Amino acid sequence: MRILIIEDEKYIAEALAQILKKNYYTVDLAYDGEYGLDCAISNIYDIIILDIMLPKMDGIRVLRGMRESGIETPVILLTAREQIEDKVYGLDSGADDYLSKPFNAEELLARLRALGRRKPKLNHDGILKFGDINLNPHTLLLVCGNKESELTLKEAQLLELLILRKNMIVSKDIIIEKLWGYDSDATDNHVETHVSLVRKKLINIESSVSIRSIRRAGYVLKVEKDEGLDV
């Protein structure tokens, strides 16, 4: 799981990063709001830990900028302020959880685990939809109209990742981290092989959805009629 910490007090940010890394999270740091927003809208993070009081752009503006850009990544707000109004304001602005400084590291880890269990963008029946395809990540079944194809676990995980990050370019490094783990021996060849297999299954069910390769960047899921990202 990859986490972005946006916190201007470097000793706090680096201490948090060390705690999270010891618990096998991948962590990136941003020390001001403007850079934090740039990182957040890349949509490569699973959870964002966001301080409210930041230079250049405060945390609430960062949060609103994320949500206005369509980024639904879960956000935990951090602040030294404990007033109820601040908590309500932050949650109403799009935050998913809230912690007041100082806080216990175990409580933060528990909240991260809880947010990490959430599955965004799932319909009530658990089906992921994109274009003319339906993917059931539990049964590994891919459906287009009256045609269907069974996927392997890794194929389903790859397609799920691309659907959840629709219209975003997903790098090979992110795919490796999500499907095999950051400390695995998987290589770009593993990614290319699985992309090829999923492409064939999309063709077999006569879907208009395709996986586009973006040179030196990664992959993006598109509907055939869409233009603009071919290389």
C-alpha positions as CSV (number, residue, x, y, z in Angstrom):
1,M,0.0,0.0,0.0
2,R,1.4,3.4,-1.0
3,I,0.8,6.4,1.3
4,L,1.4,10.1,0.8
5,I,2.1,12.2,3.8
6,I,1.6,16.0,3.4
7,E,3.0,17.6,6.5
8,D,5.2,20.7,6.7
9,E,6.9,19.8,10.0
10,K,9.6,17.6,8.7
11,Y,10.5,15.8,11.9
12,I,6.8,14.8,12.2
13,A,6.6,13.7,8.6
14,E,9.8,11.7,8.7
15,A,8.9,10.1,12.0
16,L,5.5,9.0,10.6
17,A,7.3,7.7,7.4
18,Q,9.6,5.6,9.5
19,I,6.7,4.1,11.5
20,L,4.8,3.3,8.3
21,K,7.8,1.8,6.5
22,K,8.4,-0.5,9.4
23,N,4.8,-1.7,8.9
24,Y,5.5,-2.4,5.2
25,Y,3.9,0.7,3.7
26,T,5.5,2.6,0.8
27,V,5.6,6.3,1.7
28,D,6.2,9.6,-0.1
29,L,6.5,13.0,1.5
30,A,5.3,16.5,0.6
31,Y,6.2,19.5,2.8
32,D,3.7,22.1,1.4
33,G,0.2,22.2,0.1
34,E,0.9,23.0,-3.5
35,Y,3.3,20.1,-4.0
36,G,1.1,17.9,-2.0
37,L,-1.8,18.6,-4.3
38,D,0.3,17.9,-7.4
39,C,1.3,14.5,-5.8
40,A,-2.3,13.7,-4.8
41,I,-3.9,14.3,-8.2
42,S,-1.4,11.8,-9.7
43,N,-3.9,9.3,-8.2
44,I,-1.2,6.7,-7.4
45,Y,-1.8,6.6,-3.6
46,D,-4.0,4.3,-1.6
47,I,-4.4,6.7,1.4
48,I,-3.3,10.3,2.0
49,I,-2.4,11.7,5.4
50,L,-2.9,15.4,5.2
51,D,-2.1,18.2,7.7
52,I,-4.5,21.1,7.8
53,M,-1.9,23.9,8.5
54,L,0.4,23.9,5.5
55,P,2.4,26.6,3.7
56,K,1.5,27.7,0.2
57,M,-1.9,26.0,0.3
58,D,-3.7,24.8,3.5
59,G,-5.0,21.3,3.8
60,I,-8.6,22.1,3.3
61,R,-7.8,23.7,-0.1
62,V,-5.7,20.7,-1.0
63,L,-8.5,18.4,-0.1
64,R,-11.1,20.3,-2.1
65,G,-8.7,20.5,-5.0
66,M,-8.4,16.7,-4.9
67,R,-12.1,16.1,-4.8
68,E,-12.8,18.7,-7.6
69,S,-10.3,16.8,-9.7
70,G,-12.2,13.5,-9.2
71,I,-9.6,12.0,-6.8
72,E,-11.4,9.8,-4.4
73,T,-8.4,8.6,-2.4
74,P,-9.2,8.2,1.3
75,V,-7.8,11.1,3.4
76,I,-6.9,11.3,7.1
77,L,-6.7,14.9,8.3
78,L,-4.1,15.8,10.9
79,T,-4.3,19.0,13.0
80,A,-3.2,20.3,16.4
81,R,-6.6,21.9,16.7
82,E,-9.3,20.0,18.6
83,Q,-12.4,22.1,18.2
84,I,-15.5,20.2,17.0
85,E,-16.1,22.8,14.3
86,D,-12.7,22.1,12.7
87,K,-13.4,18.4,12.6
88,V,-16.8,18.9,11.0
89,Y,-15.4,21.4,8.5
90,G,-12.7,19.0,7.4
91,L,-15.0,16.0,7.1
92,D,-17.6,18.1,5.2
93,S,-14.8,19.1,2.8
94,G,-14.2,15.5,1.8
95,A,-12.0,13.9,4.5
96,D,-12.6,10.3,5.5
97,D,-11.1,10.4,8.9
98,Y,-9.6,12.8,11.4
99,L,-6.8,12.7,14.0
100,S,-5.8,15.4,16.4
101,K,-2.1,15.9,17.3
102,P,-0.6,14.4,19.3
103,F,-1.9,10.9,18.5
104,N,-0.9,7.3,19.2
105,A,0.9,5.5,16.3
106,E,-1.1,2.4,16.9
107,E,-4.4,4.4,16.5
108,L,-3.1,5.8,13.2
109,L,-2.1,2.3,12.0
110,A,-5.6,1.0,12.9
111,R,-7.3,3.8,11.0
112,L,-5.1,3.1,8.0
113,R,-6.0,-0.5,8.0
114,A,-9.7,0.4,8.2
115,L,-9.5,2.8,5.3
116,G,-7.4,0.3,3.3
117,R,-10.2,-2.3,3.6
118,R,-12.6,0.0,1.8
119,K,-13.3,-0.6,-1.9
120,P,-14.1,2.7,-3.7
121,K,-16.3,2.9,-6.8
122,L,-17.9,-0.4,-6.3
123,N,-21.6,-0.7,-7.1
124,H,-23.9,-2.2,-4.4
125,D,-23.5,-5.6,-5.9
126,G,-19.7,-5.5,-5.9
127,I,-19.5,-5.2,-9.7
128,L,-16.9,-2.8,-11.3
129,K,-18.1,-1.2,-14.5
130,F,-16.2,0.6,-17.3
131,G,-17.5,1.2,-20.8
132,D,-19.3,-2.0,-21.9
133,I,-17.6,-4.4,-19.4
134,N,-18.6,-5.6,-16.0
135,L,-15.9,-7.1,-13.7
136,N,-16.8,-9.2,-10.7
137,P,-13.5,-9.1,-8.6
138,H,-14.9,-11.9,-6.3
139,T,-15.8,-14.4,-9.0
140,L,-13.1,-13.2,-11.5
141,L,-15.8,-13.1,-14.2
142,L,-15.5,-10.5,-17.0
143,V,-18.7,-9.8,-18.9
144,C,-19.6,-7.8,-22.0
145,G,-23.2,-8.1,-23.1
146,N,-24.0,-11.8,-23.4
147,K,-20.3,-12.8,-23.6
148,E,-18.1,-13.6,-20.7
149,S,-14.6,-14.7,-19.8
150,E,-13.0,-16.1,-16.7
151,L,-9.9,-14.3,-15.5
152,T,-7.0,-15.5,-13.4
153,L,-6.6,-13.7,-10.1
154,K,-3.7,-11.5,-11.4
155,E,-5.6,-10.6,-14.5
156,A,-8.6,-9.6,-12.5
157,Q,-6.4,-7.5,-10.1
158,L,-4.8,-5.8,-13.1
159,L,-8.1,-4.9,-14.7
160,E,-9.6,-3.8,-11.3
161,L,-6.6,-1.5,-10.8
162,L,-7.1,0.1,-14.3
163,I,-10.8,0.5,-13.7
164,L,-10.4,2.1,-10.3
165,R,-7.8,4.5,-11.8
166,K,-9.8,5.1,-15.0
167,N,-8.5,7.9,-17.3
168,M,-5.3,7.8,-15.3
169,I,-2.0,6.4,-16.6
170,V,-0.8,3.6,-14.4
171,S,2.9,2.9,-14.5
172,K,4.5,-0.6,-14.6
173,D,6.0,0.1,-11.2
174,I,2.6,0.8,-9.6
175,I,1.2,-2.4,-11.2
176,I,4.1,-4.5,-9.9
177,E,3.6,-3.0,-6.4
178,K,-0.2,-3.5,-6.4
179,L,-0.2,-7.0,-7.9
180,W,3.0,-8.6,-6.6
181,G,4.3,-6.3,-3.8
182,Y,7.0,-3.7,-3.6
183,D,9.6,-6.3,-2.5
184,S,8.8,-8.9,-5.1
185,D,11.0,-10.2,-7.9
186,A,8.3,-9.3,-10.6
187,T,9.6,-7.4,-13.6
188,D,8.2,-5.3,-16.5
189,N,7.9,-8.6,-18.4
190,H,5.4,-9.9,-15.9
191,V,3.3,-6.8,-16.4
192,E,3.5,-6.9,-20.2
193,T,2.5,-10.6,-20.2
194,H,-0.6,-10.0,-18.0
195,V,-1.6,-6.9,-20.0
196,S,-1.4,-9.0,-23.2
197,L,-3.6,-11.7,-21.7
198,V,-6.2,-9.3,-20.5
199,R,-6.2,-7.6,-23.9
200,K,-6.9,-10.9,-25.6
201,K,-9.8,-11.6,-23.3
202,L,-11.3,-8.2,-23.9
203,I,-11.1,-9.0,-27.7
204,N,-12.7,-12.4,-27.1
205,I,-15.8,-10.9,-25.5
206,E,-16.0,-8.3,-28.2
207,S,-15.6,-5.3,-25.8
208,S,-14.9,-1.8,-27.0
209,V,-12.6,-1.4,-24.0
210,S,-8.9,-1.5,-24.6
211,I,-5.7,-1.2,-22.7
212,R,-3.6,1.6,-24.3
213,S,0.2,1.6,-23.9
214,I,1.6,5.1,-23.2
215,R,5.3,5.1,-24.2
216,R,7.6,5.4,-21.2
217,A,4.6,6.0,-18.9
218,G,2.4,3.0,-18.5
219,Y,-1.1,1.9,-19.3
220,V,-4.6,3.5,-19.4
221,L,-8.0,1.9,-19.9
222,K,-10.0,3.5,-22.7
223,V,-13.0,3.0,-24.9
224,E,-12.1,2.6,-28.5
225,K,-14.0,5.6,-29.7
226,D,-11.9,7.8,-27.3
227,E,-8.9,9.6,-28.8
228,G,-5.9,11.5,-27.5
229,L,-3.7,9.1,-25.6
230,D,-2.3,6.8,-28.3
231,V,1.5,6.8,-28.8
